[in-house]
Amino acid sequence: MKNSEKRGRKHKRQDASSAENAGGEVKEASANEPQSPEPVSASEANPSPSRRSRGRGKKRRLNNESEAGNQRTSSPERSRSRLHHSDTKNGDCSNGMIVSTTTESIPAAPSWETVVKVVPSMDAVVKVFCVHTEPNFSLPWQRKRQYSSGSSGFIIGGRRVLTNAHSVEHHTQVKLKKRGSDTKYLATVLAIGTECDIALLTVTDDEFWEGVSPVEFGDLPALQDAVTVVGYPIGGDTISVTSGVVSRMEILSYVHGSTELLGLQIDAAINSGNSGGPAFNDKGKCVGIAFQSLKHEDAENIGYVIPTPVIVHFIQDYEKHDKYTGFPVLGIEWQKMENPDLRKSMGMESHQKGVRIRRIEPTAPESQVLKPSDIILSFDGVNIANDGTVPFRHGERIGFSYLISQKYTGDSALVKVLRNKEILEFNIKLAIHKRLIPAHISGKPPSYFIVAGFVFTTVSVPYLRSEYGKEYEFDAPVKLLEKHLHAMAQSVDEQLVVVSQVLVSDINIGYEEIVNTQVVAFNGKPVKNLKGLAGMVENCEDEYMKFNLDYDQIVVLDTKTAKEATLDILTTHCIPSAMSDDLKTEERN
């Protein structure tokens, strides 16, 4: 059985010559071609920072546990939570969320009066037209064929527009069209929040802002509060309105963001093209942004909305730093302390509760003060339960990562821990998370370096997806998957460098089948990152160049002959340069 989840971005049919779209859209081939009804796999997320899964699973039934709701759900395919953007077909729902198949009382649909109250705010909802040009990870000196997409957005104060980050990912051109207008206005992307899947746009043409009132934000809704989602979904060109109620509120896995933040689950339909559209309450105020949905054979109309606390955090982060800096994290992996014997062995008193630190990211600031096996008792004065949750609202609990997500990069937090039966307090400065295999490349082109036909590059989640498709968790080499799931960067500039492919030439006879294999060392020196490898190769004066690869493979080349052959190989394959521009710039500096 296969799980697939689509983002709410309106997609168009893919051209036969186009490669896989990492953003989860169907690419446009012709305006006259019919639109494909089949969902397309989208971004994969990294495992929860709290508890990563322990290994690469076969396609068999395994249990995954969600940090957010501490619920268990079965997945027939994988040993860790795998995220999708739109729907989960013919299988158990992912992201650690359980969809009940039991019969429950269905709340009454919102009255027409509720929709009428939203109408004045609908004029601020715009349609977003974007042309995307994605990087080509297989041939990193090139870009893929461009394609177009349609999604939604809405006007806020300060002559700005909000939409989803995945709606303008790898954008070449962005245009906006107001409701009832026949004019498309060129837009500028001010900031892209990858983790929270929000993008901030603006338009320089004064005409665009005439006669439009910005949307106002409302408070976080309660369960069963009525919501109205407005946007431009697939199926037509005019604005669309769907209504429902808030059915759940918890820490959700953001498919595009590869992170876990507060999210709303609603029973209003969110279809392709709804992405970026506002969700209004019964007072006409925005309580969230539509961004992804879940489709399951036993569930209908399950959509997800980015709530106002996350939106406000994104906006204030941009206003405070004049750029998006991200959501900080506590760079640890932790374990529940629900077992009485475990708590007693760790020296916990009967009244003490908390979670045990399993591992700490070496690049995280907290690695200087926290230690493995410390018991985190509280964060900023809020006590943490043995299951990792904290009080949220009346009768509700939520994962303690919610407290961390309320902070900004550079903020400090007071962390109370139990160490050897002694209570200690540390004031920790929070920062963003550094992964050995990053979940995104932040719109930058891939880095590469070529010598003697060997194409060296760095590994990222988009790279794995491009090379092995949406099932990369099972098809990628075991060594790379192990690094992806468990390895931690030992320094902020550490990268996983691989031989992506070998461009066949006389100089590399016998090495042609080496592909996607990590480079461990060069001439006896460890390879820390791609810049370091390129520098060592460029400055090599030894008779031979020796590359130590994973699986105990070695590559030996005559230094002089290899460097001379590189130029001919570049000419044969029409490659403009032996290295990417970022390596050239760094090399000159």
C-alpha positions as CSV (number, residue, x, y, z in Angstrom):
1,M,0.0,0.0,0.0
2,K,1.2,3.5,-0.7
3,N,0.7,6.7,1.2
4,S,0.8,10.0,-0.7
5,E,-0.2,13.5,0.5
6,K,-0.5,16.6,-1.7
7,R,0.0,20.2,-0.8
8,G,-2.9,22.5,-1.4
9,R,-1.2,24.2,-4.3
10,K,-3.1,24.0,-7.6
11,H,-1.2,21.9,-10.0
12,K,-1.1,21.4,-13.8
13,R,-0.2,18.5,-16.0
14,Q,3.4,17.5,-16.2
15,D,5.3,17.6,-19.5
16,A,6.7,14.2,-20.5
17,S,10.2,15.6,-20.7
18,S,10.1,17.1,-17.2
19,A,11.7,15.4,-14.3
20,E,10.2,14.7,-10.9
21,N,9.0,17.7,-9.2
22,A,10.3,17.9,-5.6
23,G,7.7,20.4,-4.7
24,G,4.9,17.9,-5.3
25,E,3.2,19.6,-8.2
26,V,2.3,18.3,-11.6
27,K,4.1,20.4,-14.2
28,E,2.5,22.2,-17.0
29,A,2.9,20.9,-20.5
30,S,0.0,22.6,-22.3
31,A,-2.9,24.8,-21.3
32,N,-5.2,22.6,-23.4
33,E,-4.2,19.4,-21.8
34,P,-6.6,17.9,-19.1
35,Q,-5.5,18.1,-15.5
36,S,-4.4,14.9,-13.9
37,P,-6.6,13.9,-10.9
38,E,-3.8,11.8,-9.4
39,P,-2.0,13.1,-6.4
40,V,1.7,13.7,-6.6
41,S,4.2,12.9,-3.9
42,A,5.7,15.9,-2.2
43,S,8.4,16.9,0.2
44,E,9.6,14.4,2.8
45,A,10.4,15.6,6.3
46,N,13.1,14.6,8.7
47,P,12.2,12.6,11.7
48,S,11.1,14.3,14.9
49,P,13.9,16.0,16.7
50,S,12.7,14.5,19.9
51,R,12.9,10.8,18.8
52,R,14.3,9.6,15.6
53,S,13.5,6.2,14.3
54,R,16.1,3.5,14.7
55,G,16.9,2.2,11.3
56,R,15.8,1.7,7.8
57,G,12.7,-0.3,7.5
58,K,11.5,-2.7,4.9
59,K,8.0,-2.3,3.5
60,R,6.4,-4.0,6.4
61,R,4.1,-2.9,9.2
62,L,5.8,-0.9,11.9
63,N,4.6,1.4,14.7
64,N,5.5,5.0,14.6
65,E,4.9,7.3,17.6
66,S,4.1,11.0,17.3
67,E,5.7,13.4,19.7
68,A,2.8,15.8,19.3
69,G,-0.1,13.7,20.4
70,N,1.8,10.7,21.8
71,Q,-0.4,8.5,19.6
72,R,0.5,5.4,17.8
73,T,-0.3,4.7,14.2
74,S,0.8,1.8,12.0
75,S,2.6,2.3,8.7
76,P,2.9,-0.5,6.2
77,E,5.9,1.0,4.5
78,R,8.4,2.6,6.7
79,S,10.1,2.6,10.1
80,R,9.8,6.4,10.6
81,S,7.1,8.9,10.0
82,R,7.0,9.9,6.4
83,L,5.2,13.0,5.4
84,H,3.3,13.9,2.3
85,H,1.5,16.9,1.0
86,S,-1.9,15.9,0.1
87,D,-3.5,12.6,0.5
88,T,-2.8,9.2,2.0
89,K,-4.2,6.5,-0.3
90,N,-4.9,2.9,0.5
91,G,-2.9,2.9,3.7
92,D,-2.6,4.0,7.3
93,C,-2.4,7.8,7.8
94,S,1.1,9.1,8.4
95,N,2.6,11.8,10.6
96,G,1.8,10.0,13.7
97,M,-1.9,11.0,13.4
98,I,-4.8,8.5,13.8
99,V,-7.9,9.0,11.9
100,S,-10.8,7.4,13.7
101,T,-13.2,5.3,11.6
102,T,-15.8,5.1,14.3
103,T,-19.1,6.8,14.0
104,E,-19.2,10.1,15.8
105,S,-21.7,12.9,16.1
106,I,-21.2,15.3,13.2
107,P,-21.3,19.0,14.2
108,A,-23.9,21.1,12.3
109,A,-22.5,22.9,9.3
110,P,-21.9,26.6,9.7
111,S,-24.9,28.7,8.9
112,W,-25.0,30.9,5.8
113,E,-24.8,33.9,8.0
114,T,-21.3,32.8,9.0
115,V,-20.2,32.8,5.3
116,V,-21.8,36.2,4.8
117,K,-19.7,37.8,7.5
118,V,-16.6,36.7,5.7
119,V,-17.6,38.3,2.4
120,P,-16.0,41.7,3.1
121,S,-12.6,40.1,3.7
122,M,-12.8,38.0,0.5
123,D,-11.7,41.0,-1.6
124,A,-8.3,40.7,0.1
125,V,-7.8,37.1,-1.2
126,V,-5.6,37.0,-4.4
127,K,-4.6,34.3,-6.9
128,V,-0.9,33.6,-7.1
129,F,0.6,32.6,-10.4
130,C,4.2,31.3,-10.2
131,V,6.8,30.1,-12.7
132,H,9.2,27.6,-11.1
133,T,12.6,26.6,-12.3
134,E,14.0,23.8,-10.1
135,P,17.6,22.7,-9.8
136,N,18.8,19.6,-11.5
137,F,20.6,17.5,-8.9
138,S,21.7,14.9,-11.4
139,L,23.3,17.5,-13.6
140,P,23.9,20.3,-11.0
141,W,25.3,22.7,-13.6
142,Q,21.8,22.8,-15.2
143,R,18.2,23.7,-14.2
144,K,15.1,21.7,-15.0
145,R,12.5,22.8,-17.5
146,Q,10.4,25.6,-16.0
147,Y,6.7,25.0,-15.1
148,S,3.9,27.1,-13.7
149,S,1.5,26.7,-10.8
150,G,-1.5,28.5,-9.3
151,S,-2.3,29.0,-5.6
152,S,-3.9,31.5,-3.2
153,G,-2.8,34.3,-1.0
154,F,-4.2,37.3,0.9
155,I,-3.3,40.9,1.6
156,I,-2.1,42.0,5.1
157,G,-1.0,45.3,6.5
158,G,2.1,47.1,5.3
159,R,1.4,46.5,1.6
160,R,2.3,42.8,1.9
161,V,0.8,39.5,0.8
162,L,1.0,36.1,2.5
163,T,1.0,32.7,0.8
164,N,2.6,29.3,1.2
165,A,6.4,28.8,0.8
166,H,5.8,25.8,-1.4
167,S,3.7,28.0,-3.7
168,V,6.7,30.1,-4.7
169,E,9.5,27.5,-4.2
170,H,12.3,27.9,-6.8
171,H,10.3,30.9,-8.2
172,T,11.4,32.6,-11.4
173,Q,8.4,34.9,-11.7
174,V,5.4,35.6,-9.4
175,K,2.3,37.4,-10.3
176,L,-0.8,38.2,-8.3
177,K,-4.4,38.8,-9.5
178,K,-7.1,40.4,-7.3
179,R,-10.7,39.1,-7.1
180,G,-12.7,40.5,-10.0
181,S,-9.6,41.9,-11.8
182,D,-8.3,41.0,-15.2
183,T,-4.8,42.3,-14.4
184,K,-1.8,40.3,-13.1
185,Y,0.7,42.3,-11.1
186,L,4.3,41.3,-10.8
187,A,5.2,40.5,-7.2
188,T,8.5,40.4,-5.3
189,V,9.3,37.7,-2.7
190,L,10.4,39.4,0.5
191,A,10.9,36.3,2.6
192,I,10.4,32.5,2.5
193,G,9.8,30.6,5.8
194,T,10.7,27.1,4.8
195,E,9.9,25.5,8.2
196,C,6.5,27.1,8.7
197,D,5.6,27.0,4.9
198,I,4.9,30.7,4.7
199,A,6.1,33.3,2.2
200,L,5.8,37.1,2.3
201,L,5.3,39.0,-1.0
202,T,4.8,42.6,-2.1
203,V,3.8,44.5,-5.2
204,T,5.4,47.8,-6.3
205,D,2.5,48.9,-8.5
206,D,0.3,51.3,-6.5
207,E,-2.8,50.3,-8.5
208,F,-2.7,46.8,-6.9
209,W,-3.4,48.3,-3.4
210,E,-6.3,50.5,-4.4
211,G,-9.7,49.7,-2.9
212,V,-8.4,46.7,-0.8
213,S,-8.5,46.5,3.0
214,P,-5.9,44.2,4.6
215,V,-7.0,41.0,6.4
216,E,-7.1,41.2,10.2
217,F,-5.9,38.3,12.4
218,G,-8.0,36.7,15.0
219,D,-7.2,34.7,18.1
220,L,-6.5,31.0,18.2
221,P,-9.9,29.3,17.7
222,A,-11.3,26.7,20.0
223,L,-12.4,23.2,19.1
224,Q,-15.7,23.2,17.1
225,D,-15.3,26.9,16.2
226,A,-16.6,27.6,12.6
227,V,-14.0,28.4,9.9
228,T,-14.3,29.4,6.3
229,V,-11.5,28.6,3.9
230,V,-11.3,31.0,0.9
231,G,-9.1,30.5,-2.1
232,Y,-8.7,29.5,-5.8
233,P,-8.6,25.7,-5.8
234,I,-8.5,23.4,-8.8
235,G,-11.8,23.2,-10.8
236,G,-12.3,26.8,-11.8
237,D,-10.9,30.3,-12.0
238,T,-13.2,32.1,-9.6
239,I,-12.9,32.4,-5.9
240,S,-14.1,29.4,-3.8
241,V,-15.5,29.2,-0.3
242,T,-15.6,26.1,1.9
243,S,-16.8,25.9,5.5
244,G,-16.2,23.6,8.4
245,V,-15.2,23.5,12.1
246,V,-11.9,23.2,14.0
247,S,-11.7,19.5,14.9
248,R,-8.2,19.2,16.3
249,M,-5.3,21.3,17.5
250,E,-1.8,19.8,18.1
251,I,1.8,19.8,17.0
252,L,1.7,18.7,13.3
253,S,4.4,17.6,10.9
254,Y,4.7,20.3,8.3
255,V,5.3,18.5,5.1
256,H,7.2,21.2,3.2
257,G,8.9,22.5,6.3
258,S,10.3,19.2,7.5
259,T,9.6,20.3,11.1
260,E,6.9,20.1,13.7
261,L,4.8,23.2,14.7
262,L,1.4,24.0,16.0
263,G,-1.4,23.3,13.5
264,L,-5.1,23.2,13.1
265,Q,-7.1,20.3,11.7
266,I,-10.4,21.3,10.1
267,D,-13.1,19.4,8.3
268,A,-13.4,21.9,5.4
269,A,-12.0,20.6,2.1
270,I,-8.6,21.9,1.1
271,N,-7.8,21.1,-2.5
272,S,-5.0,21.8,-4.9
273,G,-4.8,25.6,-5.3
274,N,-6.2,26.4,-1.9
275,S,-2.6,26.6,-0.5
276,G,-1.9,30.1,0.9
277,G,-5.6,31.0,1.2
278,P,-6.9,32.4,4.5
279,A,-9.2,30.6,7.0
280,F,-11.6,33.0,8.5
281,N,-13.6,32.7,11.7
282,D,-17.3,33.8,12.1
283,K,-16.2,37.4,12.7
284,G,-14.3,37.6,9.4
285,K,-10.9,37.6,10.9
286,C,-8.1,35.3,9.7
287,V,-7.2,32.4,12.0
288,G,-4.9,30.6,9.7
289,I,-3.5,29.7,6.3
290,A,-4.5,26.6,4.4
291,F,-1.4,24.5,3.5
292,Q,-2.0,20.8,3.3
293,S,-4.6,18.1,3.5
294,L,-5.1,14.4,4.2
295,K,-7.0,12.0,2.1
296,H,-7.7,8.5,3.3
297,E,-10.1,5.7,2.2
298,D,-11.7,5.9,5.7
299,A,-11.7,9.7,6.1
300,E,-13.0,12.7,4.2
301,N,-12.4,16.5,4.3
302,I,-9.4,16.6,6.5
303,G,-7.5,19.8,6.0
304,Y,-4.7,21.5,7.9
305,V,-4.3,25.2,8.6
306,I,-1.2,27.1,9.9
307,P,-2.6,29.0,13.0
308,T,-2.1,32.6,13.8
309,P,0.7,32.1,16.5
310,V,2.9,30.6,13.7
311,I,1.9,33.3,11.2
312,V,2.6,36.1,13.7
313,H,6.0,34.5,14.6
314,F,7.0,34.5,11.0
315,I,5.9,38.2,10.4
316,Q,7.6,39.4,13.6
317,D,10.7,37.5,12.9
318,Y,10.9,39.2,9.5
319,E,10.2,42.6,11.0
320,K,12.7,42.1,13.8
321,H,15.6,40.9,11.7
322,D,14.7,42.3,8.3
323,K,14.8,38.7,7.1
324,Y,13.5,35.3,8.0
325,T,15.7,33.6,10.5
326,G,13.7,30.5,11.3
327,F,12.2,28.7,14.3
328,P,14.8,27.8,16.9
329,V,15.0,24.3,18.3
330,L,16.4,22.5,21.4
331,G,19.1,20.4,19.7
332,I,18.4,17.2,21.6
333,E,16.8,13.8,21.2
334,W,14.8,12.7,24.2
335,Q,13.1,9.7,25.8
336,K,9.9,9.4,27.7
337,M,10.1,8.7,31.4
338,E,6.8,6.9,31.9
339,N,8.3,3.7,33.3
340,P,8.4,3.8,37.2
341,D,11.6,1.7,37.3
342,L,13.3,4.0,34.8
343,R,12.4,7.1,36.8
344,K,13.6,5.5,40.1
345,S,16.9,4.5,38.5
346,M,17.5,8.0,37.3
347,G,17.1,9.4,40.9
348,M,13.7,11.0,40.3
349,E,11.4,11.7,43.3
350,S,7.8,10.6,43.1
351,H,6.6,14.2,42.4
352,Q,9.2,14.9,39.7
353,K,8.4,14.6,36.0
354,G,10.3,15.2,32.8
355,V,12.1,13.6,29.8
356,R,15.6,12.1,29.5
357,I,18.1,13.5,27.1
358,R,19.4,10.7,24.8
359,R,21.7,12.7,22.5
360,I,22.7,16.3,22.0
361,E,23.6,17.9,18.7
362,P,27.3,18.8,18.9
363,T,26.6,22.1,16.9
364,A,23.8,23.2,19.3
365,P,24.7,25.8,22.0
366,E,23.1,23.7,24.6
367,S,25.7,21.0,24.1
368,Q,28.0,23.2,26.2
369,V,25.8,22.8,29.3
370,L,23.4,19.9,28.9
371,K,24.6,16.3,29.1
372,P,23.1,12.9,28.0
373,S,20.9,11.4,30.7
374,D,20.0,14.8,32.1
375,I,16.3,14.9,33.0
376,I,14.6,18.0,31.6
377,L,12.1,19.0,34.3
378,S,10.9,22.3,32.9
379,F,11.3,24.8,30.1
380,D,11.0,28.5,30.9
381,G,9.2,27.7,34.1
382,V,6.7,25.3,32.5
383,N,6.8,21.8,33.9
384,I,7.2,19.0,31.4
385,A,5.3,15.7,31.9
386,N,6.9,12.2,31.6
387,D,5.4,11.9,28.1
388,G,6.9,15.2,26.9
389,T,3.7,17.3,27.0
390,V,2.9,20.6,28.7
391,P,-0.4,22.2,29.6
392,F,-1.9,24.1,26.7
393,R,-5.4,25.3,27.2
394,H,-8.3,24.1,29.5
395,G,-8.4,20.4,29.2
396,E,-5.6,20.2,26.6
397,R,-2.0,19.2,26.5
398,I,0.6,19.7,23.8
399,G,4.2,18.7,23.1
400,F,6.8,20.8,24.8
401,S,8.3,21.7,21.5
402,Y,5.5,24.2,21.3
403,L,7.2,26.3,24.0
404,I,10.4,26.3,22.0
405,S,8.7,27.3,18.8
406,Q,7.3,30.4,20.5
407,K,10.9,31.7,20.9
408,Y,13.0,33.5,18.3
409,T,16.5,32.8,17.1
410,G,18.9,34.2,19.6
411,D,16.4,34.2,22.5
412,S,17.3,32.7,25.8
413,A,15.3,30.1,27.8
414,L,15.7,28.8,31.4
415,V,16.0,25.0,31.4
416,K,15.8,23.1,34.7
417,V,17.3,19.6,34.7
418,L,18.0,16.8,37.1
419,R,21.5,15.5,37.1
420,N,22.7,12.9,39.5
421,K,19.8,13.7,41.9
422,E,20.8,17.4,41.8
423,I,18.6,20.1,40.3
424,L,20.4,22.5,38.0
425,E,19.2,25.5,36.0
426,F,20.8,26.7,32.8
427,N,20.1,29.8,30.7
428,I,20.4,28.5,27.1
429,K,20.6,30.6,24.0
430,L,18.4,29.1,21.3
431,A,19.5,28.7,17.7
432,I,18.4,27.0,14.4
433,H,19.1,23.4,13.8
434,K,22.1,22.2,11.7
435,R,21.5,18.9,10.0
436,L,24.2,16.8,8.4
437,I,21.8,16.2,5.5
438,P,19.7,19.3,5.3
439,A,16.0,19.1,4.5
440,H,16.2,22.1,2.1
441,I,18.8,24.0,0.1
442,S,17.0,27.4,0.6
443,G,16.6,28.1,-3.1
444,K,20.3,27.9,-3.8
445,P,21.7,25.9,-6.8
446,P,23.5,22.6,-5.8
447,S,27.2,22.8,-5.3
448,Y,29.5,20.5,-7.4
449,F,33.1,19.9,-8.3
450,I,34.4,17.8,-11.2
451,V,37.8,16.2,-11.8
452,A,38.6,13.4,-14.2
453,G,34.9,12.9,-14.8
454,F,34.1,12.4,-11.1
455,V,31.2,14.6,-10.2
456,F,31.3,15.4,-6.5
457,T,28.4,17.1,-4.7
458,T,26.7,17.3,-1.3
459,V,23.7,15.2,-0.1
460,S,20.4,16.8,0.9
461,V,16.8,15.5,1.1
462,P,15.9,17.1,-2.2
463,Y,19.0,15.4,-3.7
464,L,17.9,12.0,-2.4
465,R,14.4,12.6,-3.7
466,S,15.6,13.6,-7.1
467,E,17.9,10.6,-7.4
468,Y,15.6,7.9,-6.0
469,G,12.1,9.4,-6.1
470,K,9.5,9.6,-3.4
471,E,10.5,6.1,-2.1
472,Y,14.0,7.2,-1.5
473,E,13.8,6.0,2.1
474,F,13.9,2.4,0.7
475,D,15.7,2.8,-2.6
476,A,18.7,5.0,-1.5
477,P,21.9,3.4,-0.4
478,V,21.8,2.1,3.1
479,K,24.9,4.1,4.2
480,L,23.3,7.4,3.1
481,L,20.0,6.5,4.8
482,E,21.8,5.7,8.0
483,K,23.5,9.1,7.9
484,H,20.1,10.7,7.1
485,L,18.4,9.1,10.0
486,H,21.0,9.1,12.8
487,A,24.2,11.0,12.0
488,M,24.8,14.4,13.6
489,A,27.0,17.2,12.1
490,Q,30.1,17.6,14.3
491,S,30.6,21.2,13.0
492,V,28.5,23.9,11.4
493,D,30.4,23.5,8.1
494,E,30.4,19.7,7.9
495,Q,28.8,18.3,4.7
496,L,28.2,14.8,3.4
497,V,30.2,14.7,0.1
498,V,29.5,12.0,-2.5
499,V,30.5,10.9,-5.9
500,S,27.3,11.6,-7.7
501,Q,28.3,9.9,-11.0
502,V,31.3,9.3,-13.2
503,L,31.3,10.9,-16.7
504,V,32.9,8.2,-18.7
505,S,36.4,8.8,-20.1
506,D,39.6,6.9,-20.7
507,I,41.0,8.3,-17.4
508,N,38.3,6.7,-15.3
509,I,38.1,3.2,-16.8
510,G,36.9,0.7,-14.2
511,Y,35.3,3.4,-12.0
512,E,32.2,3.9,-14.2
513,E,29.7,2.2,-11.8
514,I,30.5,4.3,-8.8
515,V,27.5,6.4,-8.0
516,N,26.2,8.2,-4.9
517,T,29.0,6.9,-2.7
518,Q,30.4,9.0,0.2
519,V,34.0,10.4,-0.1
520,V,35.6,9.7,3.3
521,A,39.2,10.9,2.7
522,F,41.5,12.3,0.1
523,N,45.2,11.4,0.2
524,G,44.8,10.3,3.8
525,K,43.1,13.5,5.0
526,P,39.4,13.4,6.1
527,V,36.9,15.2,3.8
528,K,34.9,17.6,5.9
529,N,33.0,19.4,3.1
530,L,33.0,20.0,-0.6
531,K,35.0,23.2,-0.4
532,G,37.7,21.4,1.5
533,L,37.8,18.5,-1.0
534,A,38.0,20.9,-4.0
535,G,40.8,22.8,-2.4
536,M,42.8,19.6,-1.7
537,V,42.4,18.4,-5.2
538,E,43.3,21.8,-6.8
539,N,46.4,22.1,-4.7
540,C,47.5,18.4,-4.9
541,E,51.1,18.0,-6.1
542,D,51.5,14.3,-5.3
543,E,52.0,11.9,-8.1
544,Y,48.7,10.2,-7.5
545,M,45.3,11.3,-6.1
546,K,43.7,8.8,-3.9
547,F,40.0,9.0,-2.9
548,N,38.8,6.8,0.0
549,L,35.1,6.0,-0.5
550,D,32.5,4.3,1.6
551,Y,32.3,0.5,1.5
552,D,36.2,0.5,1.7
553,Q,36.5,1.5,-2.0
554,I,39.4,3.5,-3.3
555,V,39.9,5.5,-6.4
556,V,43.5,6.2,-7.6
557,L,44.3,8.6,-10.4
558,D,47.5,10.1,-11.9
559,T,47.3,13.7,-10.8
560,K,48.7,15.3,-13.9
561,T,46.7,13.2,-16.3
562,A,43.5,13.6,-14.4
563,K,43.7,17.4,-14.3
564,E,44.5,17.5,-18.0
565,A,41.6,15.2,-18.9
566,T,39.1,17.3,-16.9
567,L,39.0,20.1,-19.5
568,D,38.2,17.6,-22.4
569,I,35.5,16.0,-20.3
570,L,33.9,19.4,-19.6
571,T,33.9,20.2,-23.3
572,T,32.4,16.9,-24.3
573,H,29.5,17.3,-21.9
574,C,29.0,21.0,-22.5
575,I,29.8,21.8,-18.8
576,P,30.7,25.5,-18.4
577,S,32.9,25.1,-15.3
578,A,34.6,22.4,-13.2
579,M,33.0,23.8,-10.1
580,S,29.9,25.7,-9.0
581,D,30.0,29.4,-8.5
582,D,29.7,29.3,-4.8
583,L,33.0,27.3,-4.6
584,K,34.7,29.8,-6.8
585,T,33.6,32.7,-4.7
586,E,34.6,31.1,-1.5
587,E,37.9,30.1,-3.0
588,R,38.7,33.7,-4.0
589,N,37.8,34.9,-0.5
